[in-house]
Amino acid sequence: MSNKKCEHKQHHSDELKKNMINRLKRIEGQIRGISNMIGNDIYCDDILNQIASVESALNGVKKILLKAHMDNCVTDRIKEGDEEIKEEFLNTIYRIMK
């Protein structure tokens, strides 16, 4: 990891952080549920549906964080004259689209 990434730290609003943390806690519960389903030999189709639900929930958190990143981190760095952020942001988009 480059030092450049370590230099930047964004402080999101308490409301945004609370929203994301609450979503992630629910996802943690879903993951534990899936683990229990596997341990209890639940029908594969039901487990796969729960996995799809977790993926959808994670995508929701990802969208929230991506918007906050663009609205705050990226915008602020562009205003500061940091043109490297554009390439970094595109690389992030490409990575999460895989």
N, C-alpha and C positions, 0 to 999 in steps of 0.2 A: 504494500500500500504506500502510495506516495505521501510525502509530508503535506502536500498541497491540500489534500482532502482532510487531513487532520486539523488544519488551520481553521476550517470553517465549522461553525456551530450555529445552529438556528434555534432560537427560542420561540416555540409556538405558544399560542394562547393556552391558558389553562383549560378552557372549554374544548379546544381541539385535541389536546393531549388526553383529556378525560374521555372524550368520544372514542379515540383510537384505542386507548387502554381497555375500555369497557368492551369494545368489539373483540379485541384480542383475548380477553378473559373468556368471553363466550366461545371463541374458537378453541381455546385450550380445553374447555369442557366438552366440546364436540369431538376433539381428538381423543380425549379419555374415553368418551362414549364409543368411538369407533374401535379403540383398543379392546374395550369390554365386549363389544359385539363379536370381534374376532375370537376372543377367548371363550365366548359362549357359543361358538359355532353357528352364528346367525347367518341366514341365507345371504349369499354373495351379492345378489342384486341390491338388497337392502343396505349392505355395507358400501357398495359402490355409490349408491344415491347419497349416503351421508358424506362420503369423500367429496363428491361433486358439490355438496352444500358448503363444505369447508373451503374448497377452492373458490367458490363464489364469494364467500365471506372475506377471504383474504384479498380477493380482487377488489372488494369494496374498500378495505383499508388502504390498499395500494393506490386506488384512485384518489382518496382523500389526501393521502400524503403527497402524491404526485402534484395535485392541484396546489397544496400549500407550498411545496417546493418551488413550483413555477411562480406563484403569486408573491412569494417572499424571497427565498434564497436567490433564485435566478434573477428576478427583477432587481433586487438590491445590488447584486454583483454587476449587472449590466450598467446600472446607474453609476456605479463606482468606476466604470471604465474597464471592467474585467471582461474581455472578449472571449477568454478561454472557457467561460461558463457555457457558452453556446455549444461547443463541441462536447463538453462534459455532459450537458443535459441530453443532447442527442444520443450519446453513448448509453446513458441511463435508459432512455426510451427504447433503444434497440435491445438492450439487455432484458428489460422486463417484458418485451413482446415475444420473446422466444417461447 
